[in-house]
Amino acid sequence: MHHYNNIMKILLIFILNILVNCADNTPVHYRFKVEQRYVSAEKDFMMLLKSKPEEKDRLTELLVKKFSEQVDFSFGVLDSMKDYKKIKETFEIRQFVYQGSLRLSQLYYGQGKFDESIKTLNRLLEKSKLKDEALVQVYINMGQSLHSMGQFDSAITVYESGLTEIYPPLNNEGKIIYKLFNLPLHIFQTYHENGEKVNTEFARAESYYLNLLGNNNDSVFSNACFANLSVLHDRIKDYTKEIDYLLMIKGSEAERTQKIRKKIADIYAQDLRDYDKSLEILEELLLEVDFEDSLFYPRIMFDKSQIYQAQEKPFYSRQILINIKKRFPGFYRKTPAVQQLMAQTFEAENNWNRAAIEYNLLVEQSPYSNQALATYIYLSSYYQSVGRKTESRKWLNLSETISTEMIQKGRGTVLELRGILFLADLFSNRKNWNKAVNYYLEIYEKFPKTEEGRKGLGSAIEIYSEYLKDNKKADSLMEIMIKSQSLLKQSLDF
């Protein structure tokens, strides 16, 4: 017992010494205070991510205030510690300043306060000596804010500053800074989507990656360049060149090279319509791939089945599907596209009764899948075309019921988004432009930072311009589109 008391006394003295040191040692004390504020604000940010949609605006406003105070306090601490520039605590405080400033700029961006986001980042650049990934992240965030303000040329200038300042795009450990490395590709893709300066930006991006290849022999670095060059050529539909670059990617793992070859087989089948070449590659892969790979092997079989269907050989296509169902029942059950193709093989043989059975199985087993949603519309249109109006109406009503279920069950999730998108496409297909445009706008209003939201806005612009003949409304939406576009997909972490 006496020994235990001595240990407790020693431990108590040790703890008191730490507390006294924190109180007396200004750098340690300030570092503790800065970290305390940052951690508290970051915890609130995590709570924001889990909050209900109707609470997000209010909580974001409170969080902006909290991070703003944290950043101001941290900068003030750094100013008061000018005599301690080279000590560990100063470096750690700078890290908290950096993280807090990025988070604050992100919150401003989410609020649409792009000018405040830029001011926050400029302050960080002026008061901090950033490098490598830290500097790249600031350039990218600032460029995104400028882009969203409609200042696209200024955004490009900022991005190019990052590309010039850090070349090649490697950190101190020699590893690729992918956010910077991918930037020329993203810039080209944005111009490509807008139909502007496509040739110029393609040449600029291609030159960037080709020059990098000439300056670095590292296999990982070379593979990354070849991959981005293949994507560039895919975007301009130069599929032969895309295949050439994919073949240049070297891999020590058989699985990696096999997946690249499957990608090449997809290009031959889907883009070049060279079905024989695609089948040749798939046959080779089936001989190489481990049968026990319950995901990759049946996927190759399914690709082969799709090619036979495209070649108008539904019997051969179906035999492969039957084989998949027997050998890989889990894959068959969880892949609605397989069941959809099964129905299509019977329809291609004019065996409509059996095709209808298979279509019904599809919608029963996977009612919310993209394949099932397409089937509701298809069957309604088919029955309408053959004069079976009652059945046509039945499938149309079912499609509306299913989409409503998706919206109600998936509030704030991808399920709701897909439900609204389905209704938008449904009414667009029926040329009910007023209902369709309302649903497309609803997608953008509820999911503005998603690709589907951006496409919904684009569809609304097209409908107002081409079908409703309301150019004023189309122009106003186009202004929103320009401001909302971003070179990189937005997320809460930029």
Rosetta blueprint (number, residue, H / E / L):
1 M L
2 H H
3 H H
4 Y H
5 N H
6 N H
7 I H
8 M H
9 K H
10 I H
11 L H
12 L H
13 I H
14 F H
15 I H
16 L H
17 N H
18 I H
19 L H
20 V H
21 N H
22 C H
23 A H
24 D H
25 N L
26 T H
27 P H
28 V H
29 H H
30 Y H
31 R H
32 F H
33 K H
34 V H
35 E H
36 Q H
37 R H
38 Y H
39 V H
40 S H
41 A H
42 E H
43 K H
44 D H
45 F H
46 M H
47 M H
48 L H
49 L H
50 K H
51 S L
52 K L
53 P H
54 E H
55 E H
56 K H
57 D H
58 R H
59 L H
60 T H
61 E H
62 L H
63 L H
64 V H
65 K H
66 K H
67 F H
68 S H
69 E H
70 Q H
71 V H
72 D H
73 F H
74 S H
75 F H
76 G H
77 V H
78 L H
79 D H
80 S H
81 M L
82 K H
83 D H
84 Y H
85 K L
86 K L
87 I L
88 K H
89 E H
90 T H
91 F H
92 E H
93 I H
94 R H
95 Q H
96 F H
97 V H
98 Y H
99 Q H
100 G H
101 S H
102 L H
103 R H
104 L H
105 S H
106 Q H
107 L H
108 Y H
109 Y H
110 G H
111 Q H
112 G L
113 K L
114 F H
115 D H
116 E H
117 S H
118 I H
119 K H
120 T H
121 L H
122 N H
123 R H
124 L H
125 L H
126 E H
127 K H
128 S L
129 K L
130 L L
131 K L
132 D H
133 E H
134 A H
135 L H
136 V H
137 Q H
138 V H
139 Y H
140 I H
141 N H
142 M H
143 G H
144 Q H
145 S H
146 L H
147 H H
148 S H
149 M L
150 G L
151 Q L
152 F H
153 D H
154 S H
155 A H
156 I H
157 T H
158 V H
159 Y H
160 E H
161 S H
162 G H
163 L H
164 T H
165 E H
166 I L
167 Y L
168 P L
169 P L
170 L E
171 N L
172 N L
173 E L
174 G L
175 K L
176 I E
177 I L
178 Y H
179 K H
180 L H
181 F H
182 N L
183 L H
184 P H
185 L H
186 H H
187 I H
188 F H
189 Q H
190 T H
191 Y H
192 H H
193 E H
194 N H
195 G L
196 E L
197 K L
198 V H
199 N H
200 T H
201 E H
202 F H
203 A H
204 R H
205 A H
206 E H
207 S H
208 Y H
209 Y H
210 L H
211 N H
212 L H
213 L H
214 G H
215 N H
216 N L
217 N L
218 D L
219 S H
220 V H
221 F H
222 S H
223 N H
224 A H
225 C H
226 F H
227 A H
228 N H
229 L H
230 S H
231 V H
232 L H
233 H H
234 D H
235 R H
236 I L
237 K L
238 D L
239 Y H
240 T H
241 K H
242 E H
243 I H
244 D H
245 Y H
246 L H
247 L H
248 M H
249 I L
250 K L
251 G L
252 S L
253 E L
254 A H
255 E H
256 R H
257 T H
258 Q H
259 K H
260 I H
261 R H
262 K H
263 K H
264 I H
265 A H
266 D H
267 I H
268 Y H
269 A H
270 Q H
271 D L
272 L L
273 R L
274 D L
275 Y H
276 D H
277 K H
278 S H
279 L H
280 E H
281 I H
282 L H
283 E H
284 E H
285 L H
286 L H
287 L H
288 E H
289 V L
290 D L
291 F L
292 E L
293 D L
294 S L
295 L L
296 F H
297 Y H
298 P H
299 R H
300 I H
301 M H
302 F H
303 D H
304 K H
305 S H
306 Q H
307 I H
308 Y H
309 Q H
310 A H
311 Q L
312 E L
313 K L
314 P H
315 F H
316 Y H
317 S H
318 R H
319 Q H
320 I H
321 L H
322 I H
323 N H
324 I H
325 K H
326 K H
327 R H
328 F L
329 P H
330 G H
331 F H
332 Y H
333 R H
334 K H
335 T L
336 P H
337 A H
338 V H
339 Q H
340 Q H
341 L H
342 M H
343 A H
344 Q H
345 T H
346 F H
347 E H
348 A H
349 E L
350 N L
351 N L
352 W H
353 N H
354 R H
355 A H
356 A H
357 I H
358 E H
359 Y H
360 N H
361 L H
362 L H
363 V H
364 E H
365 Q H
366 S L
367 P L
368 Y L
369 S L
370 N H
371 Q H
372 A H
373 L H
374 A H
375 T H
376 Y H
377 I H
378 Y H
379 L H
380 S H
381 S H
382 Y H
383 Y H
384 Q H
385 S H
386 V L
387 G L
388 R L
389 K H
390 T H
391 E H
392 S H
393 R H
394 K H
395 W H
396 L H
397 N H
398 L H
399 S H
400 E H
401 T H
402 I H
403 S H
404 T H
405 E H
406 M H
407 I H
408 Q H
409 K H
410 G L
411 R L
412 G L
413 T L
414 V H
415 L H
416 E H
417 L H
418 R H
419 G H
420 I H
421 L H
422 F H
423 L H
424 A H
425 D H
426 L H
427 F H
428 S H
429 N H
430 R L
431 K L
432 N L
433 W H
434 N H
435 K H
436 A H
437 V H
438 N H
439 Y H
440 Y H
441 L H
442 E H
443 I H
444 Y H
445 E H
446 K H
447 F L
448 P L
449 K L
450 T L
451 E H
452 E H
453 G H
454 R H
455 K H
456 G H
457 L H
458 G H
459 S H
460 A H
461 I H
462 E H
463 I H
464 Y H
465 S H
466 E H
467 Y L
468 L L
469 K L
470 D L
471 N H
472 K H
473 K H
474 A H
475 D H
476 S H
477 L H
478 M H
479 E H
480 I H
481 M H
482 I H
483 K H
484 S H
485 Q L
486 S L
487 L L
488 L L
489 K L
490 Q L
491 S L
492 L L
493 D L
494 F L
